[in-house]
Amino acid sequence: GLSCTLTSVVTSFILGTVTNTIPSGSLSTSVGTSSNTATATLSVASSADLSLVKLAGNSTPSAGGTLTYSLVISNAGPSTATGASFADNLPAGLGSITNIVSQGAGANTVTLITNGGTSVSGSLTLAGGGSVTVTFQVQVAANASGSLINTATVSVPVGTTDTIPGNNTGTSTVTVGLSADL
């Protein structure tokens, strides 16, 4: 018997299992029309490109002073990332986290923030093309000096593939200046 292989590229906006059926008589070639039915079952997984940029409000804070950090977390899509998470663990030389504020528009929200003293983490929902900003303050230790390197990460939820995982961390380096009380 003769056979024919048909290849097609399918874009699905539905996640999960998708069944595609070609009915009998709908395929025609130069040698005739097929009387067979063909069915393919596809598993469509969620994918998103999450990224994180970490910004320090002042790149040269004074020892004993206050420093503001902002985490800008974005999703280039295509899928919504529901249950994504972020974490930021402060290095030695930075004290307790205070004044945590999150800002997002529409479906882009931070649903849970945990303040661990010198760490902050949270769960968030980001639509494709969306972003949220998490801002907080930390006290620079009175005896801190030199460069303090701080890195935060964002992770996709279970069952979602991150199409570009290399942009899931954001690092900020500050150089602590001496403080004098005159």
C-alpha positions as CSV (number, residue, x, y, z in Angstrom):
1,G,0.0,0.0,0.0
2,L,0.9,3.6,-0.5
3,S,1.4,5.9,2.4
4,C,1.7,9.7,2.8
5,T,3.2,11.7,5.6
6,L,1.7,15.0,6.4
7,T,3.6,17.5,8.6
8,S,2.1,20.7,10.0
9,V,2.9,23.3,12.5
10,V,0.1,23.9,15.0
11,T,-0.2,26.9,17.3
12,S,-2.5,26.2,20.3
13,F,-3.9,28.7,22.7
14,I,-5.4,25.9,24.8
15,L,-3.2,24.1,27.4
16,G,-3.5,20.4,28.1
17,T,-4.4,17.6,25.7
18,V,-5.6,18.7,22.2
19,T,-6.9,16.2,19.6
20,N,-6.8,17.0,16.0
21,T,-8.7,14.9,13.5
22,I,-8.6,15.0,9.7
23,P,-11.9,13.5,8.5
24,S,-12.3,10.9,5.7
25,G,-12.2,12.5,2.2
26,S,-10.6,15.8,3.3
27,L,-7.1,15.0,2.0
28,S,-6.6,15.2,-1.8
29,T,-3.4,14.6,-3.8
30,S,-2.6,14.3,-7.4
31,V,-3.3,10.5,-7.1
32,G,-6.7,10.8,-5.4
33,T,-8.6,11.4,-2.3
34,S,-8.0,9.6,1.0
35,S,-10.8,7.7,2.5
36,N,-9.0,7.3,5.8
37,T,-9.4,9.3,9.0
38,A,-6.3,10.5,10.7
39,T,-6.1,11.6,14.4
40,A,-3.2,13.1,16.4
41,T,-3.3,13.8,20.1
42,L,-1.0,16.6,21.3
43,S,0.1,17.6,24.8
44,V,0.3,21.4,25.0
45,A,2.4,22.6,27.9
46,S,2.5,26.1,29.4
47,S,5.6,28.2,28.6
48,A,6.7,31.6,29.8
49,D,9.8,33.7,29.8
50,L,10.2,35.2,33.2
51,S,12.9,37.7,34.0
52,L,14.1,39.7,37.0
53,V,16.0,43.0,37.2
54,K,17.2,44.1,40.6
55,L,17.8,47.8,41.2
56,A,19.4,49.6,44.1
57,G,18.1,53.1,44.9
58,N,21.6,54.2,45.8
59,S,24.7,52.5,44.6
60,T,26.9,54.1,47.3
61,P,24.9,53.9,50.6
62,S,26.5,55.0,53.9
63,A,27.2,52.5,56.7
64,G,24.2,52.7,59.1
65,G,22.0,54.2,56.4
66,T,18.9,52.9,54.6
67,L,18.9,51.4,51.2
68,T,15.9,50.8,48.9
69,Y,15.8,47.8,46.5
70,S,13.4,47.2,43.6
71,L,12.7,43.9,41.9
72,V,11.1,44.3,38.5
73,I,9.7,40.9,37.5
74,S,8.4,40.4,34.0
75,N,6.9,37.7,31.8
76,A,7.5,37.9,28.0
77,G,4.9,35.1,27.6
78,P,3.3,33.5,25.9
79,S,1.5,31.8,28.8
80,T,0.3,33.4,32.1
81,A,2.6,32.3,34.9
82,T,0.2,31.6,37.9
83,G,2.1,30.5,41.0
84,A,5.5,31.8,39.9
85,S,7.8,32.7,42.8
86,F,10.7,35.0,43.6
87,A,13.3,35.1,46.4
88,D,15.9,37.5,47.6
89,N,18.3,36.6,50.4
90,L,20.4,39.6,51.6
91,P,24.2,39.3,52.0
92,A,26.0,40.0,55.3
93,G,26.2,43.7,55.9
94,L,22.5,44.4,55.2
95,G,20.0,44.2,58.0
96,S,16.3,43.6,58.3
97,I,13.8,44.1,55.4
98,T,11.1,46.7,56.0
99,N,8.4,48.6,54.0
100,I,7.7,46.0,51.4
101,V,5.4,47.3,48.6
102,S,4.3,45.4,45.5
103,Q,2.8,47.0,42.4
104,G,1.2,45.4,39.4
105,A,-1.6,46.1,37.0
106,G,-4.6,44.0,36.1
107,A,-3.9,40.3,36.4
108,N,-0.3,40.9,37.4
109,T,-0.2,40.5,41.1
110,V,1.9,39.4,44.0
111,T,-0.4,37.1,46.1
112,L,1.9,36.3,49.0
113,I,5.0,38.0,50.4
114,T,7.0,36.4,53.2
115,N,9.5,38.6,55.1
116,G,12.1,36.4,56.6
117,G,14.0,39.3,58.3
118,T,17.0,39.3,55.9
119,S,15.1,37.5,53.1
120,V,12.0,38.2,51.1
121,S,10.0,35.8,48.9
122,G,6.7,35.7,47.3
123,S,4.2,34.1,44.9
124,L,2.9,35.9,41.9
125,T,0.8,35.8,38.8
126,L,2.1,37.3,35.6
127,A,0.2,37.5,32.3
128,G,2.2,37.3,29.1
129,G,3.7,40.8,28.6
130,G,3.0,41.7,32.2
131,S,5.2,42.8,35.1
132,V,5.2,43.6,38.8
133,T,7.6,45.6,41.0
134,V,8.4,44.7,44.5
135,T,10.2,47.4,46.5
136,F,11.6,47.2,50.0
137,Q,14.1,48.9,52.3
138,V,17.0,47.5,54.3
139,Q,19.2,49.0,56.9
140,V,23.0,49.0,56.0
141,A,25.0,47.7,59.0
142,A,27.0,50.3,60.8
143,N,30.1,48.2,60.4
144,A,29.5,47.4,56.7
145,S,32.1,48.4,54.2
146,G,33.2,47.6,50.6
147,S,31.1,45.9,48.0
148,L,27.8,44.1,48.9
149,I,26.5,41.9,46.1
150,N,22.9,40.9,46.3
151,T,21.1,38.5,43.9
152,A,17.4,37.8,43.6
153,T,15.7,35.0,41.5
154,V,12.4,34.3,39.9
155,S,11.1,30.8,39.1
156,V,8.3,29.6,36.8
157,P,5.5,27.5,38.4
158,V,5.6,23.7,38.2
159,G,4.3,22.5,34.8
160,T,5.6,25.6,33.0
161,T,8.7,25.7,30.9
162,D,10.8,28.9,31.0
163,T,11.9,29.5,27.5
164,I,14.9,31.6,28.5
165,P,16.0,30.7,32.0
166,G,19.2,32.7,31.8
167,N,17.4,35.9,32.7
168,N,15.8,34.7,35.9
169,T,18.3,36.4,38.2
170,G,19.0,40.0,38.9
171,T,22.1,41.2,40.8
172,S,22.9,44.6,42.3
173,T,26.2,45.6,43.7
174,V,26.5,48.5,46.1
175,T,29.7,50.0,47.6
176,V,29.2,51.1,51.2
177,G,30.8,54.4,52.1
178,L,32.0,55.4,55.5
179,S,29.6,57.4,57.7
180,A,30.9,60.0,60.1
181,D,29.0,61.5,63.0
182,L,30.5,65.0,63.5
